Amino acid sequence: MKRLILSAVTASMLAASAFSGQAAPLVQPSAPQSNYTQVDWQKPGRHVEKRVVKKKVVVKRSHWRNGQKYSNWKRHQAVRDWNRYGLRRPGPGQEWIRVGNDYLLVSIVSGIIFGAIAAH
């Protein structure tokens, strides 16, 4: 008996929800009520994407090696403010010179390279 009553109540609830969902509205607005148009931001071409471009820094390895002799070292002016460029203090008989985009620590007498650092 209880099952029969429960199934009848369930069936009536389902029927009522089905009929109420099929009802059409009486008045439909034909145009938007405001002066503004509605924009769908999800559609492509409707919005502008902000792109951030980062420059790539390419660091080339120096072709200078420790112990290598640099014959044209005399034509380059010595770097006197070595601390400003983050270079270590040159030893006695040595000086920093800038060759292209590199700093070379060379011997004053022979031109032998003691160190090479790429410039920033």
Biopython code that builds the backbone (N, CA, C, O; Angstrom):
import numpy as np
from Bio.PDB.StructureBuilder import StructureBuilder

atoms = [
    (1, "MET", "N", (0.821, -1.185, 0.000)),
    (1, "MET", "CA", (0.000, 0.000, 0.000)),
    (1, "MET", "C", (0.879, 1.269, 0.000)),
    (1, "MET", "O", (0.610, 2.223, -0.730)),
    (2, "LYS", "N", (1.928, 1.257, 0.830)),
    (2, "LYS", "CA", (2.805, 2.415, 0.890)),
    (2, "LYS", "C", (3.543, 2.608, -0.435)),
    (2, "LYS", "O", (3.752, 3.733, -0.889)),
    (3, "ARG", "N", (3.928, 1.497, -1.036)),
    (3, "ARG", "CA", (4.640, 1.589, -2.302)),
    (3, "ARG", "C", (3.741, 2.174, -3.393)),
    (3, "ARG", "O", (4.204, 2.950, -4.229)),
    (4, "LEU", "N", (2.501, 1.815, -3.387)),
    (4, "LEU", "CA", (1.564, 2.325, -4.365)),
    (4, "LEU", "C", (1.362, 3.831, -4.208)),
    (4, "LEU", "O", (1.302, 4.555, -5.202)),
    (5, "ILE", "N", (1.258, 4.299, -2.985)),
    (5, "ILE", "CA", (1.070, 5.732, -2.724)),
    (5, "ILE", "C", (2.340, 6.499, -3.107)),
    (5, "ILE", "O", (2.257, 7.561, -3.724)),
    (6, "LEU", "N", (3.511, 5.969, -2.747)),
    (6, "LEU", "CA", (4.777, 6.638, -3.079)),
    (6, "LEU", "C", (4.978, 6.716, -4.593)),
    (6, "LEU", "O", (5.427, 7.746, -5.096)),
    (7, "SER", "N", (4.663, 5.669, -5.315)),
    (7, "SER", "CA", (4.831, 5.696, -6.764)),
    (7, "SER", "C", (3.835, 6.657, -7.407)),
    (7, "SER", "O", (4.171, 7.294, -8.406)),
    (8, "ALA", "N", (2.636, 6.782, -6.875)),
    (8, "ALA", "CA", (1.645, 7.725, -7.411)),
    (8, "ALA", "C", (2.094, 9.166, -7.167)),
    (8, "ALA", "O", (1.941, 10.015, -8.045)),
    (9, "VAL", "N", (2.637, 9.449, -5.999)),
    (9, "VAL", "CA", (3.119, 10.790, -5.694)),
    (9, "VAL", "C", (4.312, 11.130, -6.588)),
    (9, "VAL", "O", (4.403, 12.249, -7.093)),
    (10, "THR", "N", (5.201, 10.206, -6.783)),
    (10, "THR", "CA", (6.377, 10.419, -7.624)),
    (10, "THR", "C", (5.969, 10.667, -9.068)),
    (10, "THR", "O", (6.513, 11.560, -9.719)),
    (11, "ALA", "N", (5.027, 9.896, -9.572)),
    (11, "ALA", "CA", (4.558, 10.061, -10.943)),
    (11, "ALA", "C", (3.886, 11.417, -11.125)),
    (11, "ALA", "O", (4.063, 12.055, -12.163)),
    (12, "SER", "N", (3.126, 11.864, -10.142)),
    (12, "SER", "CA", (2.459, 13.166, -10.267)),
    (12, "SER", "C", (3.473, 14.308, -10.226)),
    (12, "SER", "O", (3.288, 15.316, -10.909)),
    (13, "MET", "N", (4.525, 14.171, -9.451)),
    (13, "MET", "CA", (5.564, 15.202, -9.391)),
    (13, "MET", "C", (6.314, 15.289, -10.723)),
    (13, "MET", "O", (6.604, 16.380, -11.213)),
    (14, "LEU", "N", (6.618, 14.140, -11.292)),
    (14, "LEU", "CA", (7.317, 14.134, -12.575)),
    (14, "LEU", "C", (6.446, 14.714, -13.681)),
    (14, "LEU", "O", (6.942, 15.450, -14.535)),
    (15, "ALA", "N", (5.171, 14.397, -13.677)),
    (15, "ALA", "CA", (4.254, 14.910, -14.697)),
    (15, "ALA", "C", (4.101, 16.418, -14.555)),
    (15, "ALA", "O", (4.045, 17.127, -15.560)),
    (16, "ALA", "N", (4.033, 16.917, -13.336)),
    (16, "ALA", "CA", (3.867, 18.359, -13.116)),
    (16, "ALA", "C", (5.101, 19.127, -13.574)),
    (16, "ALA", "O", (4.978, 20.203, -14.159)),
    (17, "SER", "N", (6.280, 18.590, -13.317)),
    (17, "SER", "CA", (7.494, 19.285, -13.746)),
    (17, "SER", "C", (7.639, 19.238, -15.263)),
    (17, "SER", "O", (8.157, 20.189, -15.848)),
    (18, "ALA", "N", (7.206, 18.177, -15.912)),
    (18, "ALA", "CA", (7.291, 18.062, -17.362)),
    (18, "ALA", "C", (6.352, 19.055, -18.037)),
    (18, "ALA", "O", (6.725, 19.675, -19.032)),
    (19, "PHE", "N", (5.152, 19.215, -17.516)),
    (19, "PHE", "CA", (4.197, 20.141, -18.116)),
    (19, "PHE", "C", (4.585, 21.594, -17.882)),
    (19, "PHE", "O", (4.382, 22.433, -18.760)),
    (20, "SER", "N", (5.133, 21.902, -16.727)),
    (20, "SER", "CA", (5.491, 23.295, -16.443)),
    (20, "SER", "C", (6.721, 23.724, -17.249)),
    (20, "SER", "O", (6.870, 24.914, -17.527)),
    (21, "GLY", "N", (7.600, 22.807, -17.631)),
    (21, "GLY", "CA", (8.782, 23.136, -18.415)),
    (21, "GLY", "C", (8.458, 23.415, -19.869)),
    (21, "GLY", "O", (9.279, 24.016, -20.562)),
    (22, "GLN", "N", (7.288, 23.002, -20.368)),
    (22, "GLN", "CA", (6.937, 23.196, -21.763)),
    (22, "GLN", "C", (6.156, 24.474, -22.006)),
    (22, "GLN", "O", (5.843, 24.791, -23.154)),
    (23, "ALA", "N", (5.845, 25.191, -20.991)),
    (23, "ALA", "CA", (5.058, 26.408, -21.160)),
    (23, "ALA", "C", (5.920, 27.487, -21.795)),
    (23, "ALA", "O", (7.078, 27.657, -21.412)),
    (24, "ALA", "N", (5.374, 28.219, -22.764)),
    (24, "ALA", "CA", (6.089, 29.282, -23.446)),
    (24, "ALA", "C", (5.797, 30.609, -22.767)),
    (24, "ALA", "O", (4.696, 30.804, -22.252)),
    (25, "PRO", "N", (6.756, 31.526, -22.753)),
    (25, "PRO", "CA", (6.486, 32.834, -22.148)),
    (25, "PRO", "C", (5.489, 33.612, -23.011)),
    (25, "PRO", "O", (5.439, 33.440, -24.229)),
    (26, "LEU", "N", (4.710, 34.455, -22.371)),
    (26, "LEU", "CA", (3.685, 35.196, -23.070)),
    (26, "LEU", "C", (4.266, 36.366, -23.866)),
    (26, "LEU", "O", (3.848, 36.624, -24.995)),
    (27, "VAL", "N", (5.232, 37.072, -23.270)),
    (27, "VAL", "CA", (5.789, 38.247, -23.923)),
    (27, "VAL", "C", (7.293, 38.054, -24.060)),
    (27, "VAL", "O", (7.984, 37.805, -23.072)),
    (28, "GLN", "N", (7.799, 38.170, -25.281)),
    (28, "GLN", "CA", (9.231, 38.099, -25.508)),
    (28, "GLN", "C", (9.709, 39.464, -25.992)),
    (28, "GLN", "O", (9.109, 40.049, -26.893)),
    (29, "PRO", "N", (10.795, 39.976, -25.392)),
    (29, "PRO", "CA", (11.280, 41.270, -25.880)),
    (29, "PRO", "C", (11.893, 41.102, -27.269)),
    (29, "PRO", "O", (12.631, 40.148, -27.515)),
    (30, "SER", "N", (11.589, 42.023, -28.168)),
    (30, "SER", "CA", (12.080, 41.926, -29.533)),
    (30, "SER", "C", (13.454, 42.566, -29.690)),
    (30, "SER", "O", (14.175, 42.220, -30.626)),
    (31, "ALA", "N", (13.842, 43.484, -28.811)),
    (31, "ALA", "CA", (15.134, 44.161, -28.900)),
    (31, "ALA", "C", (15.691, 44.338, -27.492)),
    (31, "ALA", "O", (14.940, 44.296, -26.517)),
    (32, "PRO", "N", (16.987, 44.533, -27.382)),
    (32, "PRO", "CA", (17.551, 44.780, -26.053)),
    (32, "PRO", "C", (16.993, 46.062, -25.454)),
    (32, "PRO", "O", (16.670, 47.007, -26.175)),
    (33, "GLN", "N", (16.882, 46.089, -24.148)),
    (33, "GLN", "CA", (16.278, 47.219, -23.468)),
    (33, "GLN", "C", (17.237, 48.388, -23.291)),
    (33, "GLN", "O", (16.793, 49.493, -22.980)),
    (34, "SER", "N", (18.551, 48.180, -23.480)),
    (34, "SER", "CA", (19.508, 49.262, -23.284)),
    (34, "SER", "C", (20.119, 49.665, -24.623)),
    (34, "SER", "O", (19.876, 49.020, -25.643)),
    (35, "ASN", "N", (20.910, 50.729, -24.612)),
    (35, "ASN", "CA", (21.560, 51.216, -25.818)),
    (35, "ASN", "C", (22.860, 50.477, -26.110)),
    (35, "ASN", "O", (23.431, 50.637, -27.189)),
    (36, "TYR", "N", (23.324, 49.689, -25.186)),
    (36, "TYR", "CA", (24.602, 48.994, -25.323)),
    (36, "TYR", "C", (24.399, 47.635, -25.967)),
    (36, "TYR", "O", (23.423, 46.936, -25.694)),
    (37, "THR", "N", (25.337, 47.277, -26.826)),
    (37, "THR", "CA", (25.277, 45.950, -27.428)),
    (37, "THR", "C", (26.062, 44.978, -26.555)),
    (37, "THR", "O", (27.032, 45.353, -25.895)),
    (38, "GLN", "N", (25.638, 43.769, -26.567)),
    (38, "GLN", "CA", (26.284, 42.754, -25.747)),
    (38, "GLN", "C", (27.393, 42.104, -26.560)),
    (38, "GLN", "O", (27.185, 41.712, -27.708)),
    (39, "VAL", "N", (28.572, 41.993, -25.958)),
    (39, "VAL", "CA", (29.727, 41.433, -26.631)),
    (39, "VAL", "C", (30.084, 40.116, -25.959)),
    (39, "VAL", "O", (30.212, 40.038, -24.737)),
    (40, "ASP", "N", (30.241, 39.096, -26.769)),
    (40, "ASP", "CA", (30.660, 37.802, -26.243)),
    (40, "ASP", "C", (32.175, 37.737, -26.307)),
    (40, "ASP", "O", (32.739, 37.605, -27.393)),
    (41, "TRP", "N", (32.842, 37.827, -25.174)),
    (41, "TRP", "CA", (34.297, 37.885, -25.119)),
    (41, "TRP", "C", (34.954, 36.536, -25.352)),
    (41, "TRP", "O", (36.176, 36.459, -25.480)),
    (42, "GLN", "N", (34.177, 35.492, -25.410)),
    (42, "GLN", "CA", (34.746, 34.172, -25.625)),
    (42, "GLN", "C", (34.951, 33.866, -27.108)),
    (42, "GLN", "O", (35.693, 32.943, -27.444)),
    (43, "LYS", "N", (34.313, 34.617, -27.992)),
    (43, "LYS", "CA", (34.466, 34.355, -29.421)),
    (43, "LYS", "C", (35.786, 34.917, -29.916)),
    (43, "LYS", "O", (36.182, 36.006, -29.499)),
    (44, "PRO", "N", (36.477, 34.203, -30.795)),
    (44, "PRO", "CA", (37.751, 34.710, -31.310)),
    (44, "PRO", "C", (37.536, 35.939, -32.191)),
    (44, "PRO", "O", (36.536, 36.046, -32.901)),
    (45, "GLY", "N", (38.480, 36.849, -32.130)),
    (45, "GLY", "CA", (38.403, 38.049, -32.932)),
    (45, "GLY", "C", (37.661, 39.193, -32.264)),
    (45, "GLY", "O", (37.614, 40.296, -32.808)),
    (46, "ARG", "N", (37.092, 38.957, -31.119)),
    (46, "ARG", "CA", (36.329, 39.991, -30.436)),
    (46, "ARG", "C", (37.140, 40.733, -29.378)),
    (46, "ARG", "O", (36.726, 41.795, -28.913)),
    (47, "HIS", "N", (38.271, 40.191, -29.002)),
    (47, "HIS", "CA", (39.070, 40.842, -27.971)),
    (47, "HIS", "C", (40.535, 40.847, -28.392)),
    (47, "HIS", "O", (40.960, 40.086, -29.262)),
    (48, "VAL", "N", (41.274, 41.711, -27.760)),
    (48, "VAL", "CA", (42.692, 41.855, -28.077)),
    (48, "VAL", "C", (43.496, 41.181, -26.983)),
    (48, "VAL", "O", (43.313, 41.460, -25.798)),
    (49, "GLU", "N", (44.386, 40.294, -27.391)),
    (49, "GLU", "CA", (45.248, 39.640, -26.409)),
    (49, "GLU", "C", (46.512, 40.452, -26.232)),
    (49, "GLU", "O", (47.074, 40.968, -27.197)),
    (50, "LYS", "N", (46.944, 40.557, -25.016)),
    (50, "LYS", "CA", (48.169, 41.282, -24.718)),
    (50, "LYS", "C", (49.307, 40.277, -24.711)),
    (50, "LYS", "O", (49.302, 39.319, -23.938)),
    (51, "ARG", "N", (50.270, 40.503, -25.572)),
    (51, "ARG", "CA", (51.388, 39.579, -25.656)),
    (51, "ARG", "C", (52.646, 40.272, -25.177)),
    (51, "ARG", "O", (52.913, 41.420, -25.533)),
    (52, "VAL", "N", (53.408, 39.574, -24.376)),
    (52, "VAL", "CA", (54.663, 40.094, -23.864)),
    (52, "VAL", "C", (55.784, 39.368, -24.586)),
    (52, "VAL", "O", (55.867, 38.141, -24.555)),
    (53, "VAL", "N", (56.638, 40.133, -25.231)),
    (53, "VAL", "CA", (57.748, 39.554, -25.974)),
    (53, "VAL", "C", (59.018, 39.798, -25.182)),
    (53, "VAL", "O", (59.364, 40.939, -24.880)),
    (54, "LYS", "N", (59.692, 38.744, -24.857)),
    (54, "LYS", "CA", (60.948, 38.859, -24.127)),
    (54, "LYS", "C", (62.093, 38.624, -25.090)),
    (54, "LYS", "O", (62.072, 37.689, -25.891)),
    (55, "LYS", "N", (63.078, 39.475, -25.001)),
    (55, "LYS", "CA", (64.233, 39.322, -25.869)),
    (55, "LYS", "C", (65.129, 38.221, -25.335)),
    (55, "LYS", "O", (65.341, 38.101, -24.128)),
    (56, "LYS", "N", (65.637, 37.442, -26.227)),
    (56, "LYS", "CA", (66.555, 36.391, -25.848)),
    (56, "LYS", "C", (67.974, 36.937, -25.888)),
    (56, "LYS", "O", (68.358, 37.646, -26.819)),
    (57, "VAL", "N", (68.728, 36.601, -24.883)),
    (57, "VAL", "CA", (70.113, 37.029, -24.823)),
    (57, "VAL", "C", (70.980, 35.839, -25.212)),
    (57, "VAL", "O", (70.931, 34.779, -24.588)),
    (58, "VAL", "N", (71.760, 36.036, -26.239)),
    (58, "VAL", "CA", (72.635, 34.974, -26.720)),
    (58, "VAL", "C", (74.041, 35.263, -26.210)),
    (58, "VAL", "O", (74.616, 36.310, -26.509)),
    (59, "VAL", "N", (74.576, 34.348, -25.457)),
    (59, "VAL", "CA", (75.927, 34.494, -24.932)),
    (59, "VAL", "C", (76.831, 33.582, -25.743)),
    (59, "VAL", "O", (76.701, 32.358, -25.715)),
    (60, "LYS", "N", (77.743, 34.204, -26.460)),
    (60, "LYS", "CA", (78.678, 33.426, -27.253)),
    (60, "LYS", "C", (79.909, 33.121, -26.416)),
    (60, "LYS", "O", (80.393, 33.964, -25.660)),
    (61, "ARG", "N", (80.387, 31.943, -26.561)),
    (61, "ARG", "CA", (81.598, 31.569, -25.834)),
    (61, "ARG", "C", (82.788, 32.255, -26.477)),
    (61, "ARG", "O", (82.894, 32.351, -27.700)),
    (62, "SER", "N", (83.645, 32.712, -25.650)),
    (62, "SER", "CA", (84.835, 33.397, -26.130)),
    (62, "SER", "C", (85.805, 32.392, -26.740)),
    (62, "SER", "O", (85.898, 31.247, -26.298)),
    (63, "HIS", "N", (86.512, 32.838, -27.747)),
    (63, "HIS", "CA", (87.510, 31.950, -28.343)),
    (63, "HIS", "C", (88.880, 32.162, -27.701)),
    (63, "HIS", "O", (89.880, 31.612, -28.162)),
    (64, "TRP", "N", (88.918, 32.952, -26.649)),
    (64, "TRP", "CA", (90.167, 33.192, -25.932)),
    (64, "TRP", "C", (90.392, 32.096, -24.899)),
    (64, "TRP", "O", (89.450, 31.668, -24.232)),
    (65, "ARG", "N", (91.610, 31.648, -24.766)),
    (65, "ARG", "CA", (91.973, 30.599, -23.801)),
    (65, "ARG", "C", (93.140, 31.077, -22.949)),
    (65, "ARG", "O", (93.984, 31.851, -23.400)),
    (66, "ASN", "N", (93.171, 30.606, -21.725)),
    (66, "ASN", "CA", (94.297, 30.927, -20.841)),
    (66, "ASN", "C", (95.582, 30.314, -21.405)),
    (66, "ASN", "O", (95.594, 29.163, -21.842)),
    (67, "GLY", "N", (96.659, 31.098, -21.386)),
    (67, "GLY", "CA", (97.933, 30.630, -21.899)),
    (67, "GLY", "C", (98.144, 30.937, -23.370)),
    (67, "GLY", "O", (99.250, 30.790, -23.891)),
    (68, "GLN", "N", (97.077, 31.364, -24.042)),
    (68, "GLN", "CA", (97.184, 31.717, -25.449)),
    (68, "GLN", "C", (97.863, 33.083, -25.573)),
    (68, "GLN", "O", (97.672, 33.946, -24.717)),
    (69, "LYS", "N", (98.647, 33.285, -26.620)),
    (69, "LYS", "CA", (99.327, 34.563, -26.815)),
    (69, "LYS", "C", (98.490, 35.430, -27.741)),
    (69, "LYS", "O", (98.071, 34.997, -28.815)),
    (70, "TYR", "N", (98.251, 36.670, -27.304)),
    (70, "TYR", "CA", (97.512, 37.637, -28.103)),
    (70, "TYR", "C", (98.502, 38.669, -28.602)),
    (70, "TYR", "O", (99.011, 39.479, -27.827)),
    (71, "SER", "N", (98.776, 38.639, -29.899)),
    (71, "SER", "CA", (99.850, 39.461, -30.448)),
    (71, "SER", "C", (99.460, 40.937, -30.582)),
    (71, "SER", "O", (100.340, 41.795, -30.520)),
    (72, "ASN", "N", (98.200, 41.257, -30.760)),
    (72, "ASN", "CA", (97.773, 42.640, -30.970)),
    (72, "ASN", "C", (97.290, 43.301, -29.682)),
    (72, "ASN", "O", (96.493, 44.237, -29.752)),
    (73, "TRP", "N", (97.728, 42.866, -28.539)),
    (73, "TRP", "CA", (97.222, 43.409, -27.291)),
    (73, "TRP", "C", (97.655, 44.854, -27.077)),
    (73, "TRP", "O", (96.999, 45.577, -26.328)),
    (74, "LYS", "N", (98.736, 45.296, -27.710)),
    (74, "LYS", "CA", (99.238, 46.660, -27.505)),
    (74, "LYS", "C", (98.350, 47.719, -28.155)),
    (74, "LYS", "O", (98.382, 48.880, -27.746)),
    (75, "ARG", "N", (97.568, 47.344, -29.147)),
    (75, "ARG", "CA", (96.732, 48.341, -29.813)),
    (75, "ARG", "C", (95.450, 48.653, -29.043)),
    (75, "ARG", "O", (94.721, 49.572, -29.413)),
    (76, "HIS", "N", (95.167, 47.904, -27.982)),
    (76, "HIS", "CA", (93.985, 48.141, -27.154)),
    (76, "HIS", "C", (94.359, 48.939, -25.920)),
    (76, "HIS", "O", (95.419, 48.740, -25.326)),
    (77, "GLN", "N", (93.458, 49.856, -25.544)),
    (77, "GLN", "CA", (93.700, 50.677, -24.360)),
    (77, "GLN", "C", (93.367, 49.861, -23.107)),
    (77, "GLN", "O", (92.396, 49.105, -23.081)),
    (78, "ALA", "N", (94.177, 50.029, -22.090)),
    (78, "ALA", "CA", (93.972, 49.289, -20.843)),
    (78, "ALA", "C", (92.724, 49.800, -20.117)),
    (78, "ALA", "O", (92.408, 50.988, -20.171)),
    (79, "VAL", "N", (92.022, 48.890, -19.441)),
    (79, "VAL", "CA", (90.848, 49.247, -18.645)),
    (79, "VAL", "C", (91.345, 49.598, -17.246)),
    (79, "VAL", "O", (91.785, 48.726, -16.497)),
    (80, "ARG", "N", (91.268, 50.891, -16.899)),
    (80, "ARG", "CA", (91.773, 51.335, -15.593)),
    (80, "ARG", "C", (90.731, 51.175, -14.485)),
    (80, "ARG", "O", (91.090, 50.908, -13.339)),
    (81, "ASP", "N", (89.477, 51.332, -14.805)),
    (81, "ASP", "CA", (88.409, 51.188, -13.803)),
    (81, "ASP", "C", (87.832, 49.771, -13.837)),
    (81, "ASP", "O", (86.634, 49.587, -14.052)),
    (82, "TRP", "N", (88.683, 48.782, -13.626)),
    (82, "TRP", "CA", (88.326, 47.369, -13.685)),
    (82, "TRP", "C", (87.256, 46.998, -12.673)),
    (82, "TRP", "O", (86.455, 46.098, -12.924)),
    (83, "ASN", "N", (87.228, 47.683, -11.524)),
    (83, "ASN", "CA", (86.242, 47.374, -10.482)),
    (83, "ASN", "C", (84.827, 47.734, -10.943)),
    (83, "ASN", "O", (83.861, 47.080, -10.549)),
    (84, "ARG", "N", (84.705, 48.753, -11.759)),
    (84, "ARG", "CA", (83.413, 49.188, -12.281)),
    (84, "ARG", "C", (82.765, 48.105, -13.138)),
    (84, "ARG", "O", (81.541, 47.974, -13.150)),
    (85, "TYR", "N", (83.555, 47.349, -13.835)),
    (85, "TYR", "CA", (83.051, 46.298, -14.719)),
    (85, "TYR", "C", (82.997, 44.928, -14.051)),
    (85, "TYR", "O", (82.729, 43.928, -14.718)),
    (86, "GLY", "N", (83.243, 44.870, -12.766)),
    (86, "GLY", "CA", (83.160, 43.600, -12.039)),
    (86, "GLY", "C", (84.349, 42.696, -12.278)),
    (86, "GLY", "O", (84.248, 41.477, -12.133)),
    (87, "LEU", "N", (85.475, 43.285, -12.644)),
    (87, "LEU", "CA", (86.675, 42.489, -12.895)),
    (87, "LEU", "C", (87.548, 42.485, -11.648)),
    (87, "LEU", "O", (87.518, 43.426, -10.855)),
    (88, "ARG", "N", (88.323, 41.423, -11.482)),
    (88, "ARG", "CA", (89.223, 41.353, -10.319)),
    (88, "ARG", "C", (90.449, 42.227, -10.558)),
    (88, "ARG", "O", (90.749, 42.596, -11.693)),
    (89, "ARG", "N", (91.128, 42.542, -9.513)),
    (89, "ARG", "CA", (92.306, 43.394, -9.604)),
    (89, "ARG", "C", (93.409, 42.664, -10.368)),
    (89, "ARG", "O", (93.722, 41.517, -10.051)),
    (90, "PRO", "N", (93.998, 43.313, -11.366)),
    (90, "PRO", "CA", (95.069, 42.638, -12.108)),
    (90, "PRO", "C", (96.325, 42.521, -11.255)),
    (90, "PRO", "O", (96.621, 43.392, -10.438)),
    (91, "GLY", "N", (97.049, 41.443, -11.457)),
    (91, "GLY", "CA", (98.280, 41.219, -10.718)),
    (91, "GLY", "C", (99.409, 42.100, -11.247)),
    (91, "GLY", "O", (99.224, 42.823, -12.226)),
    (92, "PRO", "N", (100.561, 42.045, -10.615)),
    (92, "PRO", "CA", (101.690, 42.837, -11.107)),
    (92, "PRO", "C", (102.117, 42.350, -12.494)),
    (92, "PRO", "O", (102.279, 41.151, -12.718)),
    (93, "GLY", "N", (102.295, 43.292, -13.415)),
    (93, "GLY", "CA", (102.678, 42.936, -14.776)),
    (93, "GLY", "C", (101.511, 42.510, -15.642)),
    (93, "GLY", "O", (101.719, 41.986, -16.736)),
    (94, "GLN", "N", (100.275, 42.723, -15.175)),
    (94, "GLN", "CA", (99.082, 42.343, -15.939)),
    (94, "GLN", "C", (98.165, 43.556, -16.081)),
    (94, "GLN", "O", (98.232, 44.490, -15.281)),
    (95, "GLU", "N", (97.315, 43.536, -17.096)),
    (95, "GLU", "CA", (96.299, 44.572, -17.250)),
    (95, "GLU", "C", (95.110, 44.021, -18.025)),
    (95, "GLU", "O", (95.235, 43.097, -18.829)),
    (96, "TRP", "N", (93.951, 44.618, -17.757)),
    (96, "TRP", "CA", (92.735, 44.253, -18.460)),
    (96, "TRP", "C", (92.630, 45.085, -19.729)),
    (96, "TRP", "O", (92.880, 46.290, -19.703)),
    (97, "ILE", "N", (92.262, 44.455, -20.837)),
    (97, "ILE", "CA", (91.972, 45.159, -22.076)),
    (97, "ILE", "C", (90.630, 44.661, -22.598)),
    (97, "ILE", "O", (90.219, 43.532, -22.331)),
    (98, "ARG", "N", (89.955, 45.534, -23.350)),
    (98, "ARG", "CA", (88.679, 45.132, -23.938)),
    (98, "ARG", "C", (88.886, 44.875, -25.417)),
    (98, "ARG", "O", (89.363, 45.734, -26.160)),
    (99, "VAL", "N", (88.512, 43.660, -25.827)),
    (99, "VAL", "CA", (88.629, 43.258, -27.226)),
    (99, "VAL", "C", (87.235, 42.851, -27.685)),
    (99, "VAL", "O", (86.725, 41.793, -27.316)),
    (100, "GLY", "N", (86.627, 43.715, -28.501)),
    (100, "GLY", "CA", (85.260, 43.429, -28.951)),
    (100, "GLY", "C", (84.303, 43.434, -27.783)),
    (100, "GLY", "O", (84.089, 44.472, -27.158)),
    (101, "ASN", "N", (83.730, 42.293, -27.485)),
    (101, "ASN", "CA", (82.781, 42.171, -26.381)),
    (101, "ASN", "C", (83.356, 41.316, -25.253)),
    (101, "ASN", "O", (82.606, 40.701, -24.496)),
    (102, "ASP", "N", (84.669, 41.277, -25.140)),
    (102, "ASP", "CA", (85.338, 40.481, -24.121)),
    (102, "ASP", "C", (86.368, 41.335, -23.388)),
    (102, "ASP", "O", (86.919, 42.289, -23.937)),
    (103, "TYR", "N", (86.610, 40.967, -22.139)),
    (103, "TYR", "CA", (87.708, 41.551, -21.371)),
    (103, "TYR", "C", (88.794, 40.494, -21.239)),
    (103, "TYR", "O", (88.524, 39.351, -20.870)),
    (104, "LEU", "N", (90.019, 40.886, -21.544)),
    (104, "LEU", "CA", (91.142, 39.961, -21.454)),
    (104, "LEU", "C", (92.132, 40.462, -20.425)),
    (104, "LEU", "O", (92.464, 41.648, -20.405)),
    (105, "LEU", "N", (92.607, 39.573, -19.573)),
    (105, "LEU", "CA", (93.674, 39.880, -18.636)),
    (105, "LEU", "C", (94.965, 39.372, -19.272)),
    (105, "LEU", "O", (95.195, 38.166, -19.366)),
    (106, "VAL", "N", (95.804, 40.313, -19.705)),
    (106, "VAL", "CA", (97.008, 39.941, -20.438)),
    (106, "VAL", "C", (98.254, 40.397, -19.702)),
    (106, "VAL", "O", (98.221, 41.319, -18.887)),
    (107, "SER", "N", (99.338, 39.732, -20.009)),
    (107, "SER", "CA", (100.642, 40.109, -19.480)),
    (107, "SER", "C", (101.155, 41.314, -20.252)),
    (107, "SER", "O", (101.048, 41.356, -21.478)),
    (108, "ILE", "N", (101.714, 42.302, -19.545)),
    (108, "ILE", "CA", (102.210, 43.505, -20.196)),
    (108, "ILE", "C", (103.438, 43.199, -21.047)),
    (108, "ILE", "O", (103.637, 43.820, -22.091)),
    (109, "VAL", "N", (104.246, 42.266, -20.620)),
    (109, "VAL", "CA", (105.499, 41.985, -21.305)),
    (109, "VAL", "C", (105.296, 41.089, -22.531)),
    (109, "VAL", "O", (105.788, 41.403, -23.615)),
    (110, "SER", "N", (104.576, 39.978, -22.363)),
    (110, "SER", "CA", (104.521, 38.984, -23.432)),
    (110, "SER", "C", (103.185, 38.921, -24.178)),
    (110, "SER", "O", (103.144, 38.409, -25.297)),
    (111, "GLY", "N", (102.104, 39.419, -23.602)),
    (111, "GLY", "CA", (100.797, 39.335, -24.247)),
    (111, "GLY", "C", (100.097, 38.010, -24.024)),
    (111, "GLY", "O", (99.145, 37.697, -24.738)),
    (112, "ILE", "N", (100.537, 37.223, -23.058)),
    (112, "ILE", "CA", (99.897, 35.942, -22.751)),
    (112, "ILE", "C", (98.615, 36.220, -21.968)),
    (112, "ILE", "O", (98.606, 37.048, -21.057)),
    (113, "ILE", "N", (97.532, 35.524, -22.327)),
    (113, "ILE", "CA", (96.226, 35.713, -21.701)),
    (113, "ILE", "C", (96.169, 34.922, -20.406)),
    (113, "ILE", "O", (96.434, 33.720, -20.382)),
    (114, "PHE", "N", (95.813, 35.624, -19.315)),
    (114, "PHE", "CA", (95.642, 34.960, -18.013)),
    (114, "PHE", "C", (94.179, 34.747, -17.671)),
    (114, "PHE", "O", (93.860, 33.945, -16.793)),
    (115, "GLY", "N", (93.289, 35.450, -18.348)),
    (115, "GLY", "CA", (91.865, 35.289, -18.088)),
    (115, "GLY", "C", (91.053, 36.000, -19.152)),
    (115, "GLY", "O", (91.514, 36.976, -19.744)),
    (116, "ALA", "N", (89.839, 35.511, -19.400)),
    (116, "ALA", "CA", (88.928, 36.116, -20.379)),
    (116, "ALA", "C", (87.521, 36.078, -19.816)),
    (116, "ALA", "O", (87.053, 35.051, -19.324)),
    (117, "ILE", "N", (86.849, 37.235, -19.899)),
    (117, "ILE", "CA", (85.474, 37.338, -19.400)),
    (117, "ILE", "C", (84.661, 38.052, -20.459)),
    (117, "ILE", "O", (85.110, 39.047, -21.030)),
    (118, "ALA", "N", (83.446, 37.540, -20.727)),
    (118, "ALA", "CA", (82.536, 38.182, -21.690)),
    (118, "ALA", "C", (81.947, 39.423, -21.041)),
    (118, "ALA", "O", (81.551, 39.386, -19.876)),
    (119, "ALA", "N", (81.884, 40.525, -21.788)),
    (119, "ALA", "CA", (81.324, 41.781, -21.289)),
    (119, "ALA", "C", (79.817, 41.663, -21.170)),
    (119, "ALA", "O", (79.205, 40.854, -21.868)),
    (120, "HIS", "N", (79.208, 42.451, -20.302)),
    (120, "HIS", "CA", (77.748, 42.422, -20.093)),
    (120, "HIS", "C", (77.087, 43.267, -21.126)),
    (120, "HIS", "O", (75.862, 43.385, -21.136)),
]
sb = StructureBuilder()
sb.init_structure("model")
sb.init_model(0)
sb.init_chain("A")
sb.init_seg("    ")
for serial, (resi, resn, name, xyz) in enumerate(atoms, 1):
    if name == "N":
        sb.init_residue(resn, " ", resi, " ")
    sb.init_atom(name, np.array(xyz, "f"), 0.0, 1.0, " ", f" {name:<3s}", serial, name[0])
structure = sb.get_structure()
